[in-house]
Every structure is written in C-alpha cells, then in structure tokens.
Amino acid sequence: MTQFIFIGAAALLSVISMPIIIKFCKKFSLYDSQNARKIHSGDIPRLGGVGIAISFFIVAFLCVIFEKNIDLFSNLPLLIAALIIFVFGIVDDILELPAYVKLLVQLVAVSLVTFSGYRFTQIFAWKLPTILSFMLTFGWILGVINAYNLIDGLDALCGSLSFTALVSLGIILSVFKIPEAIICFILAGSIFGFLCFNWPPAKLFMGDGGSQFIGFMIATIPLYSTEGLSFEYNKLLIMIILASFPIFDTIAAIWRRLRDKRPIMSPDKMHLHHKFLNLGYTRKQTLFIILGIQILLCVCVVLSIFLEKFRGTAFLMEAFIFMCIFFGIMHYTNRAVLRKQSKVEEEKTNETEEKKLYE
C-alpha cells in the first residue's frame, strides 16, 4: 500500500509542476528550437524534464529513507549520477553545450555507477571477464542515453516508450523480489504526469535534460546486482527488447550518416517516425502504431521470465528478430516511396522546363 502512495505522489507532483514550468519557459522564452530533425511548428516550452526529474528525486529519496528494505548507500551512486545527467542536460537545453562537454559529463556519470558495481556480469551462460563487463556496460549506458535523446522527435513518443519500458522492468524486478522495483514505478509515475501535457498536441517537451535522464535510468536500473537469479541469464536481451525502438533507430541513424559521409550527430528527417509520416500516416497514427508494438514487446518480455530459461531465450529472440524485420521493411518501403516521390518531382520539373521552352 505504501508503494502505491509513493507512485501516486510522483505522478501528482509531476502534474502539478508542469503548468508552472510552462509559465516559466514562456516568461524567459525557453522554447524547443527547430532543426532538420524536428517536425513541430510554433513555440513549445522544452523543460518538461525538470518536472519529471524533480518529482522523481523528491519521492525516490523519501522512499529510500522510509522503505527499510531499500539500502540508501547502494542506491546513492545511481541517484547522484542521474542528478549529474539531469543537471547538465538542463544546462544544455538552455545554453546548448558543445558535444564534447556532454560526452564528458556522461562519461563521469557512467563511471560513477559502473565502478560502484552497476554492471552486466554475464550474457546468457557466459560469465563476462571484468574488462569486458566494464566495456559492455559503458557502451550500453552511453548508447541508451543518446538513443532516448534521438527518439524524442514526436509528441509523447519518448515518454510513452519509456513509461512502458519502466513499468515492464518494475514488474520483472517485483517478480524476483528486488526491492528497487519501486524506483521504476516512481519514475513511471513522474513520466505519466508529464505525458498529460506532452500528449498530442503537446503543450510541453521534455528537452534533452528529460530524455537523457530517462535514458540513463532505463539503462542503469536493471544493472542492480541480481546474481543467482534467472533474470541475469537473459538480462541484456530483455533490456535490448524493452529499449528496441530507440536502439534500432539510433543504429540506423549512425549507419545512414556514415554511409552518406555526414557527422554522426547531424540531424535529419529519416528517423522511424519520419518514415511513417512519409508513408502517409498522421502523427497520432504513427504514435499509436509504435506504442502498440512497444506494448506487445513489453508483454513478451514479461511473459518470458515465467518460461523455462532456454524457452524464455527463444521467445525473446523471436521478438528481437521481429524488430529486425520490422525496421528492415520500414527502411526499404520508405526508400521506395522517396524514390517514387523524387521521380514524380523530376518529371514535373522537366514538364515545366519544356513549357518554358515552347513559350
């Protein structure tokens, strides 16, 4: 019963804070800047991540203090590192920090949790050597932080994907009686409060501070020590599937930019939601399709933990293969549509030039 109070408090604090943040942003003209990746129009306040993080930290600290089964000192590195990511993310939203500064801050935060014992220790039955454990964990956390930042290009997309992932992760940790499951639910409650204002048409965006903070938490929470539990066997695969939309979209973006010999961080309109829009879907339809698939993936992940270890792995691999096929279909379908559009535009241009010649 106490845990439900904490979750409700996080959601309530988040909802209460959002109108205040909107007024603050309007007063100081803190709006989301438009670039080649953004599809919104008009001035939209962009510090929604402040409400998410503040409501989470307040309730999480109270929970850690009052819940006797949660160890404050073992969770302190996670909370401090998350605070670092959040603070510098907000500074980036306001001042637009150079890329190398953002990377340095992320490395500091990742080092803090990794050297405090938050690491992947095995992949399936293979116990990872210490060096590989550190390398995998560093790459994983840095990748997921930036993946959630990149996917935040459509109203409610990043928020709904992270909400469903956190609820699923919280259920899994609860099944294995890991006390820190409440951390997932508290953060999900904070995100729910934000979604009330970010649901299309959005009145508020979370900004880099919000998306990077959420990405860090989703990447790091499952790294709680769960040695001896069957969850450890499929942990990496479970987390890849829960975060598959941001991860696959980021991998596709990096490959696309390397292929075109462009900077990796250069924005474009070739992300998954842009491809849906190119195919004629509306923004809401795009959101509902992606969210629907995400919910199915989350159900598969939760069901997998109740299966025998190897059957659970096979079930998860089917979900992983489905996502590979899905992204492949979207890529080639979108490419065919763009080629057709380019051909039509070229024909129109030729017709116009011919008319000018005859005139």
Residue pairs with C-beta under 8 A, 6 or more apart in sequence:
2 66
2 67
3 63
3 67
3 182
3 185
6 59
6 62
6 63
6 182
6 185
6 186
6 189
7 182
7 185
7 186
7 188
7 189
8 189
9 59
9 62
9 189
10 55
10 56
10 59
10 186
10 187
10 189
10 190
10 193
11 55
11 189
11 190
11 192
11 193
12 193
13 51
13 54
13 55
13 58
13 59
13 190
13 193
14 51
14 52
14 55
14 189
14 190
14 191
14 192
14 193
14 194
15 193
15 196
16 193
17 50
17 51
17 54
17 55
17 193
18 48
18 51
18 193
18 194
18 196
18 197
18 204
19 197
20 51
21 45
21 47
21 48
21 50
21 51
21 204
22 45
22 197
22 203
22 204
24 30
24 45
24 47
25 31
25 45
25 46
25 47
25 204
26 45
29 43
30 45
30 46
30 47
30 93
30 94
31 43
31 44
31 45
31 46
32 38
32 40
32 43
32 44
32 45
32 46
32 205
32 207
34 40
34 41
35 267
36 266
36 267
36 268
36 269
37 153
37 267
37 268
37 269
37 271
38 153
38 267
39 153
39 154
39 269
39 273
39 274
39 277
39 283
40 155
40 202
40 205
44 202
44 203
44 204
44 205
45 203
45 204
45 205
46 93
46 204
46 205
46 206
46 207
47 90
47 93
47 204
47 207
47 209
47 210
48 194
48 197
48 198
48 204
48 205
48 206
48 207
48 210
49 86
49 89
49 90
49 93
49 206
49 207
49 208
49 209
49 210
49 211
49 213
49 214
50 90
50 209
50 210
51 190
51 193
51 194
52 187
52 190
52 191
52 193
52 194
52 206
52 210
52 213
52 214
53 82
53 83
53 86
53 190
53 209
53 210
53 213
55 189
55 190
55 193
56 186
56 187
56 190
57 79
57 83
59 186
59 189
59 190
60 79
60 183
60 186
60 187
61 79
63 70
63 182
63 183
63 186
64 70
64 72
64 75
64 79
65 72
67 179
67 182
69 179
70 179
70 180
70 182
74 117
75 180
75 183
77 112
77 113
77 116
77 118
78 113
78 116
78 118
78 220
78 221
80 112
81 109
81 110
81 112
81 113
81 216
81 220
82 109
82 213
82 216
82 217
82 220
84 105
84 108
84 109
84 112
85 105
85 106
85 109
85 145
85 212
85 213
85 216
86 209
86 212
86 213
87 209
88 97
88 101
88 102
88 105
89 207
89 208
89 209
89 210
89 211
89 212
89 213
90 207
90 209
91 97
91 209
92 102
92 208
92 209
93 207
93 208
93 209
99 265
106 142
106 145
106 212
107 142
109 216
110 137
110 138
110 141
110 142
113 141
113 220
113 223
114 134
114 137
114 138
114 141
117 225
118 137
118 220
118 223
118 224
119 133
119 134
119 136
119 137
119 223
120 128
120 133
120 136
120 137
120 140
120 223
120 235
120 236
121 127
121 128
121 133
121 227
121 232
122 128
122 232
122 233
122 235
123 136
123 236
124 233
124 234
124 237
124 313
125 233
128 136
136 236
137 223
140 219
140 236
140 239
141 216
141 219
141 220
143 219
143 247
143 250
144 215
144 216
144 218
144 219
144 243
144 246
144 247
145 212
145 215
145 216
145 219
146 212
146 215
146 250
147 215
147 243
147 246
147 247
147 249
147 250
148 158
148 161
148 162
148 211
148 212
148 214
148 215
148 218
148 243
148 246
149 208
149 211
149 212
149 215
150 246
150 249
150 250
150 253
150 271
151 157
151 158
151 161
151 211
151 245
151 246
151 249
151 250
151 271
151 272
152 158
152 205
152 206
152 210
152 211
153 271
153 273
153 274
154 273
154 283
154 286
154 287
155 198
155 199
155 200
155 201
155 202
155 283
155 287
156 195
156 198
156 199
156 200
156 202
156 287
157 273
157 287
157 290
158 206
158 210
158 211
158 214
158 246
159 191
159 194
159 195
159 198
159 206
160 195
160 287
160 291
160 294
161 243
161 245
161 246
161 290
161 291
161 294
162 191
162 214
162 215
162 218
163 188
163 191
163 192
163 195
164 291
164 294
164 295
164 298
165 218
165 242
165 243
165 294
165 298
166 184
166 185
166 187
166 188
166 191
166 217
166 218
166 221
167 184
167 185
167 188
167 298
168 242
168 298
168 301
168 302
169 181
169 184
169 218
169 221
169 222
169 242
170 181
170 182
170 183
170 184
170 185
170 188
171 181
171 302
172 181
172 231
172 238
172 301
172 302
172 305
173 180
173 181
173 184
173 221
173 222
173 224
174 181
175 305
175 306
176 226
176 229
176 231
176 305
178 224
178 226
180 221
180 224
183 217
183 221
184 221
187 214
187 217
191 214
194 204
194 206
194 210
197 203
197 204
198 204
198 205
198 206
200 283
200 284
200 287
206 214
215 246
218 239
218 242
218 243
219 239
219 243
222 235
222 238
222 239
226 232
226 235
230 305
230 309
230 312
231 238
231 305
233 309
233 312
233 313
234 304
234 305
234 309
234 312
234 313
234 316
237 313
237 316
237 317
237 320
238 301
238 304
238 305
238 316
240 247
240 320
241 297
241 300
241 301
241 316
241 319
241 320
241 323
242 297
242 298
242 301
244 297
244 320
244 323
245 272
245 290
245 293
245 294
248 272
248 323
248 324
248 327
249 271
249 272
249 327
252 270
252 272
252 327
252 331
253 268
253 270
253 271
254 264
256 268
256 270
257 263
257 264
257 266
257 268
258 264
262 268
270 334
272 290
272 327
272 330
273 283
273 286
273 287
273 290
275 330
275 331
275 333
275 334
276 285
276 286
276 289
276 290
276 330
277 283
277 286
278 334
278 337
278 338
279 333
279 334
279 337
281 289
293 326
297 319
297 323
300 315
300 316
300 318
300 319
301 316
301 319
303 315
304 312
304 313
304 315
304 316
305 312
306 312
307 315
